[in-house]
Amino acid sequence: MPPEGATPPVAIAGLTYAFGEGELRRPVLRDVSLQIRAGEIVLLTGPSGSGKTTLLTLIGALRAMQEGRCTVLGQELLGATEDQRVLLRRRIGFIFQQHNLLGFLTARQNVAMSLELDPRTTEAERLARAGALLEAVGLADRADALPSKLSGGQRQRVAVARALAGSPGLILADEPTAALDRVSGQEVVHLLRDLARSRGVPILLVTHDPRILDIADRIIEMEDGRILSGAPVD
Amino acid sequence: MNELRRLELPAEVQAPRPPRLVNLLLPARLAWRQLRAERARLWTAIAGVMFACVLVFMQLGFRAALFDSATALPQAMHGELFLINPLTTAMFRPEQFPRVRAFQTLADPDVAQAVPIYLSFGTWRNPVTGVRRTIQLVGFDTATGAVVFPGLEAVIEALKRPDTIAFDRKSRPEFGPVPQLLAERGPFEVQIADRRLELVGLIDIGPSFGADGNAVMTETNFRRIVTQRKASNTDLVALRLHPGVDIPTVAARLRQLLPADVAVLTYDELVAWERNYWETATPIGFIFMFGSLMGLVVGMVIVYQILFSDIASHIPEYATLKAMGYAHAYLRRAVMSAALLLAVLGFIPGILTSIGLYQVVAQATFLPLEMDPERGMMVFGMIFAMCAGAGLLAVRKLRDANPADMF
């Protein structure tokens, strides 16, 4: 692991990003600076089009950088190659608005998919570890169910287990409660928070959902590609 | 929570490359699980591959049967060397050459026998319906034992009588139920080229695309039927050599000895000569290759469609896998594995169906259709390539799975 005290898991300075070329060039992020400390849970809010999702995809190494500095888990992303970005993604846990589980795999197999990338694991280890994570999200008895047989909340919990399975150094979540009702949404984010806390994994969570603001250490508001405030939550 | 040990993945140390096999097996397993999940789609794909497989097998089977049957007459001959007019393109259209060439070869000490063979066509009258049909006439000195069609041994004595013939048991059924009649009545009278002849027995040659049926007779009886030709000319000469002599050496000596109006061929060369005519001088070979190609194209389109829609309906999931750190190449391998799995899954019922169809078609057409391992391997290669091609086309759709669009 990188020395967590010295280098923050996410360190961004002067990040600027634009879509389109020439006349159609439309900046979505302007001179963004942000740090996420080890174990910190940061919520990113703001109106649609404020650039928060773009910021998330840049941190998640899903897009190539244009300008500025962005170091994630010790990897500088400006000028990083596709291979470097793919390797970095393996150390990040993603949770999406939709669960995006593979419909033809059971819950356990879906979670194990994020472990298959590590060649040192055996199939038995992967399945055992996937089972343990499903137990941690309260789905021990549904481990061998297909996603179609699970409720929305259960699917999102499988997605949480999958994001955590690879022992990520960072978790990125995008509106994880958007498709869920109040109760299951609460359950999922609290589960996510507890599991991340117990492992000291920082979370960056984009959300519109005011019902889940209580899990945050810090709430960052964005508008027009700029960060407005970064007040810590008491 | 404490029992969950963390998997340490140091930031700077790149994960060691997994062994090659795992690199292929895991995507293949993913592909198989995905294929298995959608039964209807899987069956469609298997049916598509199977269809292509059967089509190609039938086309290649017909092609091989054509060439096998086209060479049925030369294949049935037993001789080490043959003389033929170089202008002869095929047995059904022989060019004559002086019979004396046959006797000239006897000057060579290694040549034991030289048997002139006379080829012609006559009209045969179906003994039951009276309908006439063209039959190939093969005349030679049957008593020499130099040319041994299966079954000839038994009728050699009977063929010595004037106006007798032996009939090819494998002739097309339009010639009439000759074996049955022979079994019921014994030797009976038939008509070829307005001449009444006695049918005394059966031999095996087989129909070809050039001739639907064959009748074998002695040289003398041949001359009684075919009157309009020079007696001193022959169409083909079969040479029997003494046992143990080197055939190519004798052939080389004979080529030196004989003038250029005859070609000296070994048995294999004679069969190849006949085959070459059907392969090159007719569009038949091309037609069957074209048919095979059409089968492969149709199969490829079906497999491509299946793979494409499989990818298209899983774009978010594939994008998620990419976000999780799966390389594009991994997903490409999964799609290619799916293609190759379909090749195997479709080939197995395909070859089994083809074996069954070969038997049905062989009974209906009297063409020698048989499955041989070499053709099986070749078609498997074609089906494999077809599915790989479909996979390569479908893989392009994977580019739509962009993890950055997932949010």
HADDOCK unambig.tbl for C-alpha pairs under 7 A between the chains (distance, minus, plus):
assign (segid A and resid 1 and name CA) (segid B and resid 9 and name CA) 6.90 0.50 0.50
assign (segid A and resid 1 and name CA) (segid B and resid 10 and name CA) 5.04 0.50 0.50
assign (segid A and resid 1 and name CA) (segid B and resid 11 and name CA) 6.23 0.50 0.50
assign (segid A and resid 2 and name CA) (segid B and resid 11 and name CA) 6.40 0.50 0.50
assign (segid A and resid 53 and name CA) (segid B and resid 407 and name CA) 6.45 0.50 0.50
assign (segid A and resid 57 and name CA) (segid B and resid 404 and name CA) 5.87 0.50 0.50
assign (segid A and resid 62 and name CA) (segid B and resid 323 and name CA) 6.69 0.50 0.50
assign (segid A and resid 62 and name CA) (segid B and resid 403 and name CA) 6.00 0.50 0.50
assign (segid A and resid 62 and name CA) (segid B and resid 404 and name CA) 5.07 0.50 0.50
assign (segid A and resid 63 and name CA) (segid B and resid 404 and name CA) 6.05 0.50 0.50
assign (segid A and resid 73 and name CA) (segid B and resid 11 and name CA) 7.00 0.50 0.50
assign (segid A and resid 74 and name CA) (segid B and resid 11 and name CA) 6.69 0.50 0.50
assign (segid A and resid 86 and name CA) (segid B and resid 325 and name CA) 4.90 0.50 0.50
assign (segid A and resid 86 and name CA) (segid B and resid 326 and name CA) 6.90 0.50 0.50
assign (segid A and resid 86 and name CA) (segid B and resid 327 and name CA) 6.36 0.50 0.50
assign (segid A and resid 87 and name CA) (segid B and resid 325 and name CA) 6.18 0.50 0.50
assign (segid A and resid 89 and name CA) (segid B and resid 323 and name CA) 6.26 0.50 0.50
assign (segid A and resid 89 and name CA) (segid B and resid 324 and name CA) 5.72 0.50 0.50
assign (segid A and resid 89 and name CA) (segid B and resid 325 and name CA) 4.70 0.50 0.50
assign (segid A and resid 90 and name CA) (segid B and resid 324 and name CA) 5.56 0.50 0.50
assign (segid A and resid 90 and name CA) (segid B and resid 325 and name CA) 4.45 0.50 0.50
assign (segid A and resid 94 and name CA) (segid B and resid 324 and name CA) 6.86 0.50 0.50
assign (segid A and resid 96 and name CA) (segid B and resid 407 and name CA) 6.69 0.50 0.50
assign (segid A and resid 100 and name CA) (segid B and resid 316 and name CA) 6.31 0.50 0.50
assign (segid A and resid 100 and name CA) (segid B and resid 317 and name CA) 5.25 0.50 0.50
assign (segid A and resid 100 and name CA) (segid B and resid 320 and name CA) 6.64 0.50 0.50
assign (segid A and resid 101 and name CA) (segid B and resid 317 and name CA) 6.41 0.50 0.50
assign (segid A and resid 102 and name CA) (segid B and resid 317 and name CA) 5.90 0.50 0.50
assign (segid A and resid 104 and name CA) (segid B and resid 33 and name CA) 6.50 0.50 0.50
assign (segid A and resid 104 and name CA) (segid B and resid 34 and name CA) 5.74 0.50 0.50
assign (segid A and resid 104 and name CA) (segid B and resid 37 and name CA) 5.36 0.50 0.50
assign (segid A and resid 114 and name CA) (segid B and resid 324 and name CA) 6.65 0.50 0.50
assign (segid A and resid 119 and name CA) (segid B and resid 18 and name CA) 4.99 0.50 0.50
assign (segid A and resid 136 and name CA) (segid B and resid 1 and name CA) 6.64 0.50 0.50
assign (segid A and resid 166 and name CA) (segid B and resid 7 and name CA) 6.88 0.50 0.50
assign (segid A and resid 167 and name CA) (segid B and resid 6 and name CA) 5.78 0.50 0.50
assign (segid A and resid 167 and name CA) (segid B and resid 7 and name CA) 5.83 0.50 0.50
assign (segid A and resid 174 and name CA) (segid B and resid 407 and name CA) 6.38 0.50 0.50
